[in-house]
Amino acid sequence: MALVPLESLRPHVLRLLAKADPPFGLELLSFKRDRSVAVFRLSDERYLLVEHGFIRQECIVEAAGLPRLLKVVLKREFPRSHKVRLVKISVPDELLQTHQGT
C-alpha cells in the first residue's frame, strides 16, 4: 500500500493498468479508508470502475473514456485529499471481502 500524491495519481493509475493483464485492478482509498474507487482491467479495451463513497456505483467503460471518468470520480470522492492510498488487487473478489462489513 503506497501513498500517492493526488496530482500524479491519474497518470500513474492509467500506466499501471495498461501494463497489467486482466483481471488486475487497483483500489484507491482515502486516508481514513472510508471512501474508495476501484478500477479493474476486464479486457484490452474494457475496464470496470467501482465507486464506494459519496456515490455507490459500478460502471463498465471503454479504454478511451477511462481517463475522463477517472478524473470526475477522483474529484468527487477525494475533494480535499492531497494523497491517496493505492492498493493492487489481483482478483475482483478481494474487493468484495474488504467491503462486506459496510
GROMACS elastic network, one bead per residue, 0.5 to 0.9 nm:
[ bonds ]
;  ai    aj funct       b0    kb
    1    85     6  0.63745   500
    1    86     6  0.55800   500
    1    88     6  0.76390   500
    2    84     6  0.81093   500
    2    85     6  0.55273   500
    2    86     6  0.52812   500
    2    87     6  0.69796   500
    3    31     6  0.86222   500
    3    83     6  0.58668   500
    3    84     6  0.54129   500
    3    86     6  0.62340   500
    4     7     6  0.86193   500
    4     8     6  0.72983   500
    4     9     6  0.62193   500
    4    12     6  0.87887   500
    4    82     6  0.84979   500
    4    83     6  0.53233   500
    4    84     6  0.53801   500
    4    85     6  0.62957   500
    4    86     6  0.67961   500
    5     8     6  0.57049   500
    5     9     6  0.61067   500
    5    81     6  0.87464   500
    5    82     6  0.58516   500
    5    84     6  0.64043   500
    5    85     6  0.89724   500
    6    10     6  0.76395   500
    6    74     6  0.86237   500
    6    78     6  0.86212   500
    6    81     6  0.70832   500
    6    82     6  0.54019   500
    6    83     6  0.52024   500
    6    84     6  0.62277   500
    7    10     6  0.73369   500
    7    11     6  0.88409   500
    7    82     6  0.78455   500
    7    83     6  0.85406   500
    8    11     6  0.60448   500
    8    12     6  0.63075   500
    8    13     6  0.88311   500
    9    12     6  0.50951   500
    9    13     6  0.60470   500
    9    14     6  0.86182   500
    9    83     6  0.86498   500
    9    84     6  0.79231   500
    9    86     6  0.89349   500
   10    13     6  0.52267   500
   10    14     6  0.62292   500
   10    15     6  0.85882   500
   10    67     6  0.73990   500
   10    70     6  0.71752   500
   10    71     6  0.71943   500
   10    74     6  0.85468   500
   11    14     6  0.51470   500
   11    15     6  0.60387   500
   11    16     6  0.86162   500
   11    67     6  0.84733   500
   12    15     6  0.51899   500
   12    16     6  0.62386   500
   12    17     6  0.86614   500
   13    16     6  0.52129   500
   13    17     6  0.61389   500
   13    18     6  0.85589   500
   13    26     6  0.75715   500
   13    39     6  0.87468   500
   13    86     6  0.88332   500
   14    17     6  0.52041   500
   14    18     6  0.60757   500
   14    19     6  0.87652   500
   14    66     6  0.84422   500
   14    67     6  0.75000   500
   15    18     6  0.51993   500
   15    19     6  0.64576   500
   15    20     6  0.88820   500
   16    19     6  0.54078   500
   16    20     6  0.63767   500
   16    26     6  0.85313   500
   17    20     6  0.52721   500
   17    21     6  0.80255   500
   17    22     6  0.89274   500
   17    24     6  0.74278   500
   17    25     6  0.71746   500
   17    26     6  0.78859   500
   17    39     6  0.83857   500
   17    40     6  0.78276   500
   17    41     6  0.66102   500
   18    21     6  0.81666   500
   18    41     6  0.83879   500
   18    44     6  0.83484   500
   20    23     6  0.83881   500
   20    24     6  0.62226   500
   20    25     6  0.84575   500
   20    41     6  0.78615   500
   21    24     6  0.59633   500
   21    41     6  0.73858   500
   21    42     6  0.86950   500
   21    43     6  0.80649   500
   21    44     6  0.83977   500
   22    25     6  0.80063   500
   22    40     6  0.76438   500
   22    41     6  0.51500   500
   22    42     6  0.53474   500
   22    43     6  0.58295   500
   22    44     6  0.78352   500
   22    90     6  0.86109   500
   22    91     6  0.88738   500
   23    40     6  0.62835   500
   23    41     6  0.53828   500
   23    42     6  0.54098   500
   23    43     6  0.75820   500
   23    89     6  0.88232   500
   23    90     6  0.66240   500
   23    91     6  0.60185   500
   23    92     6  0.72397   500
   24    39     6  0.85870   500
   24    40     6  0.57312   500
   24    41     6  0.56502   500
   24    42     6  0.78304   500
   24    88     6  0.77683   500
   24    89     6  0.61706   500
   24    91     6  0.62757   500
   24    92     6  0.78736   500
   25    38     6  0.69132   500
   25    39     6  0.53976   500
   25    41     6  0.60784   500
   25    42     6  0.89127   500
   25    48     6  0.88888   500
   25    87     6  0.85857   500
   25    88     6  0.60813   500
   25    90     6  0.60737   500
   25    91     6  0.71173   500
   25    92     6  0.71650   500
   26    37     6  0.83043   500
   26    38     6  0.55456   500
   26    39     6  0.53969   500
   26    40     6  0.64931   500
   26    86     6  0.68123   500
   26    87     6  0.56652   500
   26    89     6  0.55116   500
   26    90     6  0.83476   500
   27    36     6  0.67146   500
   27    37     6  0.57435   500
   27    39     6  0.64893   500
   27    40     6  0.86612   500
   27    50     6  0.89998   500
   27    85     6  0.79847   500
   27    86     6  0.58806   500
   27    87     6  0.50782   500
   27    88     6  0.63821   500
   27    89     6  0.69510   500
   27    95     6  0.80711   500
   28    33     6  0.89949   500
   28    35     6  0.83838   500
   28    36     6  0.54074   500
   28    37     6  0.50875   500
   28    38     6  0.60316   500
   28    39     6  0.84183   500
   28    84     6  0.63810   500
   28    85     6  0.55623   500
   28    87     6  0.64989   500
   28    88     6  0.89947   500
   29    32     6  0.78226   500
   29    33     6  0.52806   500
   29    34     6  0.73814   500
   29    35     6  0.58794   500
   29    37     6  0.66560   500
   29    38     6  0.85725   500
   29    78     6  0.88217   500
   29    84     6  0.58649   500
   29    86     6  0.65738   500
   29    87     6  0.79792   500
   30    34     6  0.64090   500
   30    35     6  0.55783   500
   30    36     6  0.64308   500
   30    77     6  0.82317   500
   30    78     6  0.67819   500
   30    81     6  0.74188   500
   30    83     6  0.78602   500
   30    84     6  0.54392   500
   30    85     6  0.62633   500
   31    34     6  0.79460   500
   31    35     6  0.87090   500
   31    81     6  0.79461   500
   31    83     6  0.73987   500
   31    84     6  0.62696   500
   31    85     6  0.65527   500
   32    35     6  0.78670   500
   33    36     6  0.70107   500
   33    85     6  0.82765   500
   34    52     6  0.85451   500
   34    53     6  0.70081   500
   35    51     6  0.81837   500
   35    52     6  0.58229   500
   35    54     6  0.74219   500
   35    77     6  0.67671   500
   35    78     6  0.80798   500
   36    50     6  0.82164   500
   36    51     6  0.62184   500
   36    52     6  0.51533   500
   36    53     6  0.60024   500
   36    77     6  0.74557   500
   36    78     6  0.89124   500
   37    49     6  0.71171   500
   37    50     6  0.57099   500
   37    52     6  0.60812   500
   37    53     6  0.78610   500
   37    73     6  0.78625   500
   37    74     6  0.78782   500
   37    77     6  0.78416   500
   38    48     6  0.79855   500
   38    49     6  0.57090   500
   38    50     6  0.50265   500
   38    51     6  0.65138   500
   38    52     6  0.82585   500
   38    89     6  0.89616   500
   38    95     6  0.80722   500
   39    47     6  0.67378   500
   39    48     6  0.56240   500
   39    50     6  0.63812   500
   39    51     6  0.87878   500
   39    70     6  0.89757   500
   40    46     6  0.87341   500
   40    47     6  0.55277   500
   40    48     6  0.50484   500
   40    49     6  0.65286   500
   40    50     6  0.84081   500
   40    89     6  0.84148   500
   40    91     6  0.85861   500
   40    92     6  0.72790   500
   41    44     6  0.73741   500
   41    45     6  0.81798   500
   41    46     6  0.64326   500
   41    48     6  0.65120   500
   42    45     6  0.78092   500
   42    46     6  0.54752   500
   42    47     6  0.52653   500
   42    48     6  0.66675   500
   42    60     6  0.89282   500
   43    46     6  0.51958   500
   43    47     6  0.70389   500
   44    47     6  0.83699   500
   44    63     6  0.79353   500
   45    61     6  0.84084   500
   45    62     6  0.55448   500
   45    64     6  0.80966   500
   46    60     6  0.67469   500
   46    61     6  0.57705   500
   46    63     6  0.58321   500
   46    66     6  0.89427   500
   47    59     6  0.83143   500
   47    60     6  0.56026   500
   47    61     6  0.53438   500
   47    62     6  0.62664   500
   47    63     6  0.68064   500
   47    66     6  0.75715   500
   48    58     6  0.70257   500
   48    59     6  0.58015   500
   48    61     6  0.63900   500
   48    62     6  0.89403   500
   49    57     6  0.81476   500
   49    58     6  0.56437   500
   49    59     6  0.53703   500
   49    60     6  0.62929   500
   49    61     6  0.75029   500
   49    66     6  0.87408   500
   49    69     6  0.89099   500
   49    70     6  0.84378   500
   50    56     6  0.75874   500
   50    57     6  0.59413   500
   50    59     6  0.66713   500
   50    60     6  0.88769   500
   51    54     6  0.83552   500
   51    55     6  0.65996   500
   51    56     6  0.52508   500
   51    57     6  0.52239   500
   51    58     6  0.62443   500
   51    59     6  0.86622   500
   51    73     6  0.77546   500
   51    77     6  0.83117   500
   52    55     6  0.63197   500
   52    57     6  0.69060   500
   52    58     6  0.87719   500
   52    77     6  0.86225   500
   52    99     6  0.88923   500
   53    56     6  0.60041   500
   53    77     6  0.64634   500
   54    76     6  0.76994   500
   54    77     6  0.64533   500
   55    76     6  0.87692   500
   55    77     6  0.82215   500
   61    64     6  0.81528   500
   61    65     6  0.62755   500
   61    66     6  0.62175   500
   61    69     6  0.84082   500
   62    65     6  0.55322   500
   62    66     6  0.64093   500
   63    66     6  0.53153   500
   63    67     6  0.79327   500
   64    67     6  0.71651   500
   64    68     6  0.84265   500
   65    68     6  0.57451   500
   65    69     6  0.63037   500
   65    70     6  0.86305   500
   66    69     6  0.51788   500
   66    70     6  0.58845   500
   66    71     6  0.85125   500
   67    70     6  0.51509   500
   67    71     6  0.62128   500
   67    72     6  0.88416   500
   68    71     6  0.51483   500
   68    72     6  0.64489   500
   68    73     6  0.87603   500
   69    72     6  0.52143   500
   69    73     6  0.61516   500
   69    74     6  0.85295   500
   70    73     6  0.51496   500
   70    74     6  0.59436   500
   70    75     6  0.84672   500
   71    74     6  0.53216   500
   71    75     6  0.62324   500
   71    76     6  0.87173   500
   72    75     6  0.53059   500
   72    76     6  0.63209   500
   72    77     6  0.87642   500
   73    76     6  0.50843   500
   73    77     6  0.60118   500
   73    78     6  0.82461   500
   74    77     6  0.52500   500
   74    78     6  0.55889   500
   74    79     6  0.74987   500
   75    78     6  0.55948   500
   75    79     6  0.52540   500
   75    80     6  0.86440   500
   76    79     6  0.58288   500
   78    81     6  0.53063   500
   78    82     6  0.84204   500
   78    84     6  0.81028   500
   79    82     6  0.88871   500
   81    84     6  0.69807   500
   89    92     6  0.70278   500
   89    93     6  0.89647   500
   89    94     6  0.67836   500
   89    95     6  0.75617   500
   90    93     6  0.87631   500
   90    94     6  0.76860   500
   91    94     6  0.58419   500
   91    95     6  0.78228   500
   92    95     6  0.55142   500
   92    96     6  0.71352   500
   93    96     6  0.52024   500
   93    97     6  0.65916   500
   94    97     6  0.52367   500
   94    98     6  0.65926   500
   95    98     6  0.53586   500
   95    99     6  0.65242   500
   95   100     6  0.87850   500
   96    99     6  0.53250   500
   96   100     6  0.60072   500
   97   100     6  0.55027   500
   97   101     6  0.84377   500
   98   101     6  0.75652   500
   98   102     6  0.88489   500
   99   102     6  0.55802   500
